[in-house]
Amino acid sequence: MLSVYMYRLTKEEVLTDLPPKIYRNIAIPMLPEQQKLYDEMEEEAFVAIRKLLDGGTTIEQIVSTKNTVSQLMRLRQISLSPELIGGPAESAKLDVVEDLIADYLEEGEQILVFSYFREFIRLVAAKLDDMSVPYMEIVGGQTSKQRFEVQKALTSGAIPVVIGTAQSMGEGMNLQAAGTAIFCDLDWVPANNLQAEDRIHRGDIKKSPNIVRLYHPKTVDEDIWATCARKDDLIDEAIGSAETIRNMLLRRGG
């Protein structure tokens, strides 16, 4: 089923005794209603940003306005599922996540699923319920004891899947029992993505972990990827959002 999607494999050179990560980047076309809503929203955001720039406002000043950040966030949400902003309940990424989980479970892998948005993790949870796949969540607001119980369940093999936000799962968790991490979207702060990847790239693992990253070409996903490609330790939320806007303008020739 996954053969209909384009992907490529790369290996990261790392100065460590750990085996290198194997990256699998999967380009996914949006579903029709999802694409229509995304195109309308991006055009609206582009026109508004272009108007501000033409009026002498800098990108850094634009990012400081709540409306611009909200527009970027809505674009990111639509790229996951329009349902997150009250639109149609369809998601090309969620369909691929279902296929990937089924395939990796068949291979005997344990899996982590990451998203920037807690609301999308709820959709992943509902999908796993439909698939009758046992899982646990790490989404913030949990005690250290609750987080440890998730880690313990994964390590013991009691559950095959852990899902959660990259922010919550990316800190202080030893989840290297999983051999695969699926990123439904990326954080525009590169260090946060790397920290999340390292949940399964640590300890005494002997096998290269799979880092699977889903994206929609020619969307805000690509703009965030371009930001993350800089691998700049100085990129924070403000710089990341500003760079994403610059990349969107470049992509659109504006």
C-alpha positions as CSV (number, residue, x, y, z in Angstrom):
1,M,0.0,0.0,0.0
2,L,2.8,2.4,0.8
3,S,4.4,1.9,-2.6
4,V,2.2,4.7,-4.0
5,Y,4.1,7.2,-2.0
6,M,7.6,8.5,-2.8
7,Y,10.4,8.1,-0.3
8,R,14.1,8.1,0.0
9,L,16.5,6.6,2.5
10,T,19.5,8.4,3.9
11,K,22.0,7.7,6.7
12,E,23.2,10.3,9.1
13,E,26.9,10.4,9.9
14,V,27.3,10.6,13.6
15,L,30.4,10.8,15.8
16,T,29.3,8.2,18.3
17,D,29.4,4.5,18.9
18,L,25.6,4.3,18.3
19,P,24.5,2.9,14.9
20,P,23.4,5.7,12.5
21,K,19.8,6.7,12.2
22,I,18.1,5.7,9.0
23,Y,15.8,8.5,7.6
24,R,12.8,7.7,5.5
25,N,11.1,10.8,4.2
26,I,7.6,10.2,2.7
27,A,6.0,12.8,0.4
28,I,2.3,12.6,0.5
29,P,-0.4,14.3,-1.7
30,M,-3.2,16.0,0.3
31,L,-6.7,14.7,-0.1
32,P,-9.0,16.9,-2.3
33,E,-11.0,18.8,0.4
34,Q,-7.8,19.1,2.5
35,Q,-5.9,20.6,-0.5
36,K,-8.7,23.0,-1.3
37,L,-8.9,24.4,2.2
38,Y,-5.1,24.6,2.5
39,D,-4.7,26.5,-0.8
40,E,-7.3,29.0,0.3
41,M,-5.8,29.5,3.7
42,E,-2.2,29.8,2.4
43,E,-3.3,32.4,-0.3
44,E,-5.0,34.5,2.4
45,A,-1.8,34.3,4.6
46,F,0.5,35.1,1.7
47,V,-1.5,38.1,0.6
48,A,-1.6,39.5,4.2
49,I,2.1,39.0,4.7
50,R,3.0,40.5,1.3
51,K,0.9,43.5,2.1
52,L,2.6,44.1,5.4
53,L,6.1,43.7,3.8
54,D,5.2,46.1,1.0
55,G,4.2,48.6,3.7
56,G,7.6,48.4,5.3
57,T,6.9,45.9,8.1
58,T,9.8,43.5,8.6
59,I,9.3,39.7,8.9
60,E,10.5,39.9,12.5
61,Q,7.8,42.4,13.2
62,I,5.2,40.4,11.4
63,V,6.0,37.3,13.5
64,S,5.3,39.3,16.6
65,T,1.7,39.8,15.6
66,K,-0.7,37.2,16.9
67,N,-2.7,37.0,13.7
68,T,0.3,35.9,11.6
69,V,1.4,33.2,14.0
70,S,-2.2,32.0,14.1
71,Q,-2.4,31.7,10.3
72,L,0.9,29.7,10.3
73,M,-0.5,27.4,13.0
74,R,-3.7,26.9,11.0
75,L,-1.7,25.9,7.9
76,R,0.3,23.4,10.0
77,Q,-3.0,22.0,11.4
78,I,-4.6,21.6,8.0
79,S,-1.5,19.8,6.8
80,L,-2.3,17.2,9.5
81,S,-6.1,17.3,9.2
82,P,-8.6,20.0,8.4
83,E,-10.6,18.5,11.3
84,L,-8.2,20.3,13.7
85,I,-9.7,23.7,12.7
86,G,-13.3,22.4,12.3
87,G,-13.0,21.3,8.7
88,P,-13.6,17.9,7.0
89,A,-12.5,14.8,8.9
90,E,-10.0,13.7,6.4
91,S,-6.2,13.3,6.6
92,A,-3.8,11.9,4.1
93,K,-1.1,11.7,6.8
94,L,-3.4,9.8,9.2
95,D,-4.1,7.3,6.4
96,V,-0.3,6.8,5.9
97,V,0.3,6.5,9.7
98,E,-2.2,3.7,9.8
99,D,-0.4,1.9,7.0
100,L,3.0,2.4,8.5
101,I,2.0,1.2,12.0
102,A,0.4,-1.9,10.5
103,D,3.6,-2.6,8.4
104,Y,6.1,-2.0,11.2
105,L,4.0,-4.1,13.7
106,E,4.0,-6.9,11.2
107,E,7.8,-6.7,11.2
108,G,7.8,-6.9,15.0
109,E,8.8,-3.3,15.6
110,Q,7.8,-1.1,18.4
111,I,6.9,2.4,17.4
112,L,6.8,6.0,18.6
113,V,4.4,8.5,16.9
114,F,5.1,12.2,17.2
115,S,3.2,15.4,16.4
116,Y,3.6,19.0,17.4
117,F,-0.2,19.2,18.0
118,R,-1.9,17.4,20.9
119,E,-5.2,17.5,18.9
120,F,-3.7,15.4,16.2
121,I,-2.4,12.9,18.7
122,R,-6.1,12.4,19.7
123,L,-6.9,11.5,16.1
124,V,-4.0,9.0,16.1
125,A,-5.3,7.5,19.3
126,A,-8.7,7.0,17.7
127,K,-7.2,5.3,14.7
128,L,-5.2,2.9,17.0
129,D,-8.5,2.1,18.8
130,D,-10.1,1.3,15.5
131,M,-7.1,-1.0,14.7
132,S,-7.3,-2.6,18.2
133,V,-3.6,-1.8,18.7
134,P,-2.5,-1.3,22.4
135,Y,-0.8,2.0,23.1
136,M,-0.1,4.7,25.7
137,E,0.2,8.4,25.4
138,I,2.7,11.1,26.6
139,V,1.1,14.5,25.9
140,G,2.0,16.7,28.8
141,G,0.4,17.3,32.2
142,Q,1.4,13.8,33.4
143,T,3.3,13.1,36.6
144,S,6.8,11.6,36.5
145,K,5.3,8.4,37.8
146,Q,2.8,8.2,34.9
147,R,5.5,8.9,32.3
148,F,7.7,6.2,33.9
149,E,4.8,3.8,33.6
150,V,4.6,4.4,29.8
151,Q,8.4,3.9,29.5
152,K,8.2,0.7,31.6
153,A,5.3,-0.7,29.4
154,L,7.2,0.0,26.2
155,T,10.4,-1.5,27.5
156,S,8.7,-4.6,28.8
157,G,6.9,-5.1,25.5
158,A,3.5,-4.7,27.1
159,I,2.6,-2.2,24.5
160,P,3.9,-1.8,20.9
161,V,3.1,1.9,20.4
162,V,3.6,5.1,22.3
163,I,2.1,8.3,20.9
164,G,2.6,11.9,22.0
165,T,3.7,15.4,21.3
166,A,7.4,15.9,20.5
167,Q,7.6,18.5,23.3
168,S,6.4,16.0,25.9
169,M,8.1,12.9,24.7
170,G,11.3,14.7,23.7
171,E,12.6,15.3,27.2
172,G,13.8,12.8,29.8
173,M,12.4,9.7,28.3
174,N,14.3,6.5,27.5
175,L,12.2,4.9,24.8
176,Q,14.9,3.1,22.9
177,A,12.9,-0.1,23.1
178,A,11.1,1.3,20.0
179,G,13.0,0.8,16.7
180,T,10.9,3.3,14.7
181,A,9.8,6.9,15.2
182,I,7.2,8.4,13.0
183,F,7.0,12.2,12.8
184,C,3.7,13.4,11.4
185,D,5.0,16.9,11.3
186,L,8.2,18.7,12.4
187,D,8.8,21.4,15.0
188,W,10.4,24.6,13.4
189,V,13.0,24.5,16.1
190,P,15.5,21.9,14.8
191,A,16.9,21.1,18.2
192,N,13.5,19.9,19.4
193,N,13.2,17.4,16.5
194,L,16.7,16.1,17.2
195,Q,15.9,15.7,20.9
196,A,12.7,13.7,20.0
197,E,14.6,11.5,17.6
198,D,17.1,10.7,20.3
199,R,14.5,9.0,22.4
200,I,15.3,5.9,20.4
201,H,18.9,6.7,19.5
202,R,20.5,6.2,22.9
203,G,21.7,3.6,25.4
204,D,23.2,0.4,24.1
205,I,21.1,-0.1,20.9
206,K,22.8,-2.2,18.3
207,K,20.4,-1.6,15.4
208,S,19.9,1.6,13.4
209,P,16.6,3.2,14.3
210,N,14.1,4.2,11.6
211,I,13.2,7.9,11.6
212,V,10.1,8.3,9.4
213,R,9.1,11.8,8.5
214,L,5.8,12.7,6.7
215,Y,5.3,15.8,4.6
216,H,3.2,17.4,2.0
217,P,5.2,18.9,-0.9
218,K,4.8,22.6,-1.7
219,T,3.2,23.4,1.7
220,V,4.3,24.9,5.0
221,D,5.7,21.4,5.7
222,E,8.5,22.1,3.1
223,D,9.0,25.6,4.5
224,I,9.6,24.2,8.0
225,W,11.9,21.5,6.6
226,A,14.0,24.2,4.9
227,T,14.2,26.0,8.3
228,C,15.3,22.8,10.0
229,A,17.8,22.0,7.3
230,R,19.9,24.8,8.7
231,K,20.6,22.8,11.9
232,D,21.2,26.0,13.7
233,D,21.3,25.8,17.5
234,L,20.3,29.4,17.8
235,I,16.9,28.9,16.1
236,D,14.1,29.3,18.7
237,E,10.3,29.7,18.2
238,A,10.5,33.3,17.0
239,I,13.4,32.7,14.6
240,G,11.9,29.4,13.4
241,S,8.5,31.0,12.5
242,A,10.3,34.0,10.8
243,E,12.4,31.6,8.7
244,T,9.3,29.6,7.8
245,I,7.7,32.7,6.5
246,R,10.8,33.6,4.5
247,N,10.8,30.1,3.0
248,M,7.1,30.3,2.1
249,L,7.7,33.6,0.3
250,L,10.6,32.0,-1.6
251,R,8.6,28.9,-2.5
252,R,5.8,31.1,-3.9
253,G,8.2,33.4,-5.7
254,G,7.2,36.3,-3.6
